């Protein structure tokens, strides 16, 4: 399965984008700001292609998608949330987008997670961040 994030809207504290699953629009994304030098918990991951696995998150107490081998980052996941305050370097997903926020995050996340979980049983999952 191929995921792709197109970063489209940048503000002072967040980056909003569009997430595609196998080239079909799935939902909106929200990340921290892209920075040339990482600031812990306040920086979007570098553009690139990463493998994604599903595993248990200690922090969230449930299965979540995890990005592998992100340079200078650990524990980057896709999870629900609405603003940059919720992300700490992870990618949030939502059904709607506003100025520096996304909405209906749990709905978007559960729909995406079900697709990822099913795919992970038979194929590798990759995400391209652009």
Backbone as CSV, one residue per row, in Angstrom:
resi,resn,N_x,N_y,N_z,CA_x,CA_y,CA_z,C_x,C_y,C_z
1,UNK,0.851,-1.179,0.000,0.000,0.000,0.000,0.892,1.236,0.000
2,UNK,0.508,2.197,-0.799,1.267,3.442,-0.900,0.431,4.610,-0.368
3,UNK,0.982,5.311,0.602,0.390,6.533,1.134,1.230,7.705,0.658
4,UNK,0.590,8.854,0.506,1.323,10.049,0.101,0.718,11.258,0.795
5,UNK,1.577,12.098,1.367,1.139,13.350,1.980,1.659,14.501,1.129
6,UNK,0.736,15.331,0.665,1.085,16.575,-0.027,0.872,17.703,0.964
7,UNK,1.943,18.347,1.374,1.839,19.485,2.292,1.380,20.699,1.493
8,UNK,0.263,21.308,1.916,-0.352,22.371,1.111,-0.450,23.720,1.809
9,UNK,-0.774,23.753,3.085,-1.029,25.012,3.803,-0.078,25.120,4.994
10,UNK,0.719,26.189,5.006,1.681,26.381,6.088,1.302,27.621,6.884
11,UNK,1.359,27.489,8.215,1.105,28.638,9.086,2.253,28.725,10.087
12,UNK,2.118,29.594,11.049,3.186,29.800,12.020,3.497,28.593,12.883
13,UNK,2.496,27.735,13.133,2.751,26.601,14.028,2.312,25.249,13.466
14,UNK,1.828,25.224,12.219,1.378,23.937,11.689,1.502,23.875,10.165
15,UNK,1.431,22.639,9.677,1.445,22.367,8.242,0.267,21.443,7.946
16,UNK,-0.628,21.876,7.088,-1.784,21.070,6.708,-1.522,20.487,5.320
17,UNK,-1.992,19.276,5.108,-1.802,18.627,3.824,-2.962,17.714,3.487
18,UNK,-2.758,16.963,2.415,-3.740,15.975,1.958,-3.065,14.621,1.951
19,UNK,-3.775,13.608,2.462,-3.279,12.242,2.477,-3.995,11.438,1.395
20,UNK,-3.203,10.742,0.586,-3.729,9.882,-0.465,-3.362,8.438,-0.151
21,UNK,-4.291,7.521,-0.390,-4.054,6.091,-0.261,-4.160,5.510,-1.658
22,UNK,-3.056,4.947,-2.135,-3.007,4.420,-3.505,-3.582,5.423,-4.504
23,UNK,-3.132,6.676,-4.382,-3.477,7.797,-5.271,-4.928,8.274,-5.164
24,UNK,-5.662,7.830,-4.144,-7.031,8.309,-3.919,-7.034,9.181,-2.662
25,UNK,-7.628,10.383,-2.756,-7.700,11.267,-1.591,-8.413,10.552,-0.447
26,UNK,-7.800,10.583,0.725,-8.362,9.924,1.912,-8.840,10.944,2.943
27,UNK,-7.981,11.906,3.306,-8.315,12.857,4.359,-7.265,13.962,4.406
28,UNK,-7.461,14.913,5.303,-6.491,15.980,5.523,-5.512,15.560,6.610
29,UNK,-4.341,16.197,6.595,-3.331,15.933,7.616,-2.946,17.242,8.295
30,UNK,-2.424,17.118,9.506,-1.854,18.264,10.199,-0.568,17.812,10.863
31,UNK,0.486,18.582,10.656,1.793,18.315,11.251,2.321,19.597,11.871
32,UNK,3.441,19.448,12.574,4.156,20.628,13.033,4.730,21.370,11.834
33,UNK,5.418,22.463,12.101,6.058,23.277,11.074,7.310,22.570,10.548
34,UNK,7.541,22.695,9.241,8.787,22.205,8.659,9.894,23.182,9.069
35,UNK,11.003,22.641,9.562,12.117,23.488,10.007,13.433,22.926,9.482
36,UNK,14.405,23.799,9.202,15.707,23.300,8.760,16.461,22.584,9.881
37,UNK,16.224,22.991,11.129,16.846,22.353,12.286,15.730,21.891,13.216
38,UNK,15.797,20.636,13.638,14.737,20.050,14.463,14.652,20.719,15.834
39,UNK,13.427,21.020,16.242,13.127,21.433,17.611,12.231,20.343,18.176
40,UNK,12.665,19.696,19.252,11.935,18.554,19.813,10.462,18.878,20.025
41,UNK,9.589,18.015,19.455,8.146,18.152,19.634,7.502,19.269,18.842
42,UNK,8.270,19.986,18.001,7.709,21.123,17.274,8.136,21.166,15.819
43,UNK,8.563,20.027,15.275,9.085,20.006,13.912,8.476,18.850,13.123
44,UNK,8.034,19.138,11.896,7.531,18.096,11.001,8.681,17.196,10.562
45,UNK,8.382,15.935,10.278,9.425,15.016,9.834,9.936,15.430,8.456
46,UNK,11.185,15.050,8.140,11.728,15.416,6.827,10.952,14.755,5.694
47,UNK,10.870,15.465,4.565,10.276,14.871,3.372,11.050,13.602,3.033
48,UNK,10.354,12.601,2.521,11.003,11.347,2.171,10.005,10.217,2.123
49,UNK,10.530,9.013,1.953,9.683,7.814,1.873,10.028,6.915,3.047
50,UNK,9.007,6.486,3.776,9.194,5.699,4.989,8.279,4.479,4.978
51,UNK,8.792,3.391,5.547,7.934,2.231,5.757,7.076,2.481,6.986
52,UNK,5.849,1.975,6.955,4.907,2.123,8.070,4.513,0.734,8.544
53,UNK,4.577,0.514,9.865,4.111,-0.737,10.461,3.037,-0.410,11.494
54,UNK,2.251,-1.412,11.818,1.241,-1.268,12.869,1.786,-1.966,14.114
55,UNK,1.893,-1.209,15.216,2.313,-1.845,16.463,1.709,-1.120,17.659
56,UNK,1.945,-1.692,18.828,1.368,-1.161,20.065,2.078,0.118,20.484
57,UNK,1.319,1.173,20.703,1.855,2.426,21.220,1.727,2.417,22.737
58,UNK,2.854,2.544,23.423,2.816,2.613,24.895,2.082,3.877,25.332
59,UNK,2.352,4.972,24.647,1.762,6.263,25.022,0.239,6.258,24.884
60,UNK,-0.266,5.697,23.768,-1.703,5.733,23.511,-2.433,4.474,23.970
61,UNK,-1.673,3.411,24.304,-2.282,2.191,24.798,-3.122,1.448,23.781
62,UNK,-2.735,1.540,22.518,-3.471,0.866,21.453,-2.564,0.684,20.242
63,UNK,-3.031,-0.104,19.270,-2.301,-0.259,18.022,-2.401,1.036,17.214
64,UNK,-1.251,1.453,16.662,-1.200,2.652,15.823,-0.149,2.463,14.738
65,UNK,-0.279,3.171,13.621,0.768,3.139,12.590,2.031,3.840,13.094
66,UNK,3.195,3.239,12.820,4.496,3.773,13.220,5.383,3.887,11.995
67,UNK,6.061,5.027,11.829,7.010,5.232,10.731,8.357,4.669,11.154
68,UNK,9.021,3.959,10.241,10.335,3.387,10.515,11.447,4.250,9.928
69,UNK,12.548,4.322,10.651,13.797,4.936,10.172,13.650,6.385,9.715
70,UNK,12.978,7.208,10.518,12.889,8.638,10.236,14.134,9.293,10.835
71,UNK,14.963,9.948,10.022,16.203,10.530,10.544,15.955,11.516,11.694
72,UNK,16.641,11.293,12.818,16.599,12.165,13.999,15.244,12.209,14.710
73,UNK,14.346,11.274,14.396,13.041,11.202,15.050,12.805,9.776,15.535
74,UNK,12.071,9.642,16.624,11.624,8.331,17.103,10.143,8.408,17.418
75,UNK,9.450,7.300,17.225,8.044,7.224,17.626,7.090,8.052,16.800
76,UNK,7.402,8.289,15.527,6.498,9.062,14.663,5.331,8.169,14.261
77,UNK,4.127,8.634,14.536,2.921,7.855,14.284,1.880,8.685,13.551
78,UNK,0.848,8.007,13.073,-0.374,8.656,12.598,-1.396,8.427,13.700
79,UNK,-2.048,9.507,14.143,-3.058,9.359,15.201,-4.047,10.518,15.154
80,UNK,-5.147,10.414,15.901,-6.123,11.502,15.937,-5.569,12.729,16.658
81,UNK,-6.101,13.877,16.321,-5.751,15.144,16.958,-6.236,16.268,16.062
82,UNK,-6.252,17.488,16.610,-6.849,18.591,15.860,-5.938,19.787,15.591
83,UNK,-4.907,19.990,16.421,-4.034,21.156,16.251,-2.581,20.751,16.462
84,UNK,-1.671,21.682,16.189,-0.244,21.425,16.362,0.083,21.029,17.800
85,UNK,-0.714,21.453,18.759,-0.479,21.083,20.157,-0.646,19.582,20.382
86,UNK,-1.340,18.892,19.472,-1.611,17.453,19.614,-0.579,16.573,18.913
87,UNK,0.369,17.143,18.173,1.137,16.314,17.264,2.526,15.879,17.730
88,UNK,3.351,16.753,18.276,4.722,16.421,18.695,5.503,15.659,17.630
89,UNK,5.385,16.083,16.379,6.138,15.463,15.286,5.391,14.383,14.533
90,UNK,4.241,13.971,15.032,3.441,12.943,14.365,2.539,13.579,13.309
91,UNK,1.845,12.723,12.561,0.887,13.204,11.565,-0.519,12.931,12.084
92,UNK,-1.311,13.986,12.152,-2.713,13.881,12.550,-3.557,13.827,11.286
93,UNK,-4.711,13.181,11.355,-5.613,13.101,10.207,-6.994,13.605,10.584
94,UNK,-7.706,14.189,9.606,-9.046,14.706,9.855,-9.884,14.774,8.594
95,UNK,-11.180,14.847,8.789,-12.140,14.928,7.688,-12.248,16.341,7.123
96,UNK,-12.044,17.343,7.969,-12.193,18.734,7.563,-10.922,19.491,7.920
97,UNK,-10.740,20.653,7.291,-9.597,21.492,7.638,-10.060,22.916,7.865
98,UNK,-9.367,23.583,8.770,-9.633,24.989,9.052,-8.312,25.729,9.074
99,UNK,-8.293,26.901,9.647,-7.069,27.689,9.768,-6.227,27.109,10.907
100,UNK,-5.212,26.335,10.545,-4.322,25.752,11.552,-4.923,24.611,12.346
101,UNK,-5.996,24.007,11.821,-6.613,22.886,12.547,-7.307,21.951,11.557
102,UNK,-7.568,20.733,12.035,-8.376,19.779,11.286,-9.491,19.291,12.202
103,UNK,-10.578,18.792,11.615,-11.731,18.359,12.397,-12.138,16.933,12.077
104,UNK,-12.995,16.396,12.923,-13.505,15.029,12.792,-12.353,14.038,12.659
105,UNK,-11.381,14.212,13.516,-10.149,13.434,13.447,-10.360,11.958,13.760
106,UNK,-11.150,11.656,14.759,-11.344,10.249,15.124,-12.022,9.466,14.007
107,UNK,-12.968,10.093,13.326,-13.661,9.444,12.199,-12.659,9.140,11.086
108,UNK,-11.864,10.142,10.718,-10.875,9.958,9.649,-9.834,8.917,10.048
109,UNK,-9.385,8.976,11.311,-8.357,8.037,11.750,-8.867,6.599,11.705
110,UNK,-10.043,6.340,12.234,-10.542,4.959,12.288,-10.739,4.381,10.888
111,UNK,-11.236,5.195,9.962,-11.400,4.722,8.591,-10.039,4.378,7.975
112,UNK,-9.059,5.272,8.142,-7.714,5.030,7.614,-7.067,3.843,8.307
113,UNK,-7.179,3.773,9.630,-6.543,2.698,10.380,-7.059,1.326,9.930
114,UNK,-8.349,1.215,9.701,-8.909,-0.066,9.244,-8.299,-0.479,7.902
115,UNK,-8.099,0.471,7.004,-7.461,0.168,5.718,-6.013,-0.269,5.929
116,UNK,-5.293,0.442,6.790,-3.888,0.113,7.041,-3.746,-1.248,7.704
117,UNK,-4.590,-1.527,8.670,-4.521,-2.799,9.385,-4.763,-3.959,8.423
118,UNK,-5.770,-3.840,7.586,-6.059,-4.887,6.603,-4.885,-5.067,5.648
119,UNK,-4.359,-3.968,5.129,-3.238,-4.042,4.191,-2.004,-4.656,4.845
120,UNK,-1.753,-4.337,6.121,-0.538,-4.807,6.797,-0.493,-6.327,6.931
121,UNK,-1.631,-6.973,6.811,-1.673,-8.431,6.924,-1.121,-9.126,5.679
122,UNK,-1.080,-8.417,4.527,-0.650,-9.068,3.287,0.416,-8.308,2.501
123,UNK,0.706,-7.064,2.881,1.676,-6.273,2.112,2.359,-5.240,2.997
124,UNK,3.469,-4.706,2.477,4.146,-3.601,3.175,3.432,-2.310,2.873
125,UNK,3.571,-1.363,3.805,2.961,-0.041,3.670,4.090,0.983,3.650
126,UNK,4.026,1.902,2.696,5.007,2.977,2.613,4.276,4.308,2.544
127,UNK,4.918,5.353,3.074,4.370,6.698,2.977,5.428,7.617,2.397
128,UNK,4.995,8.433,1.444,5.855,9.441,0.819,5.401,10.798,1.332
129,UNK,6.313,11.504,1.980,6.024,12.840,2.488,6.656,13.838,1.539
130,UNK,5.850,14.717,0.946,6.379,15.655,-0.026,6.289,17.075,0.426
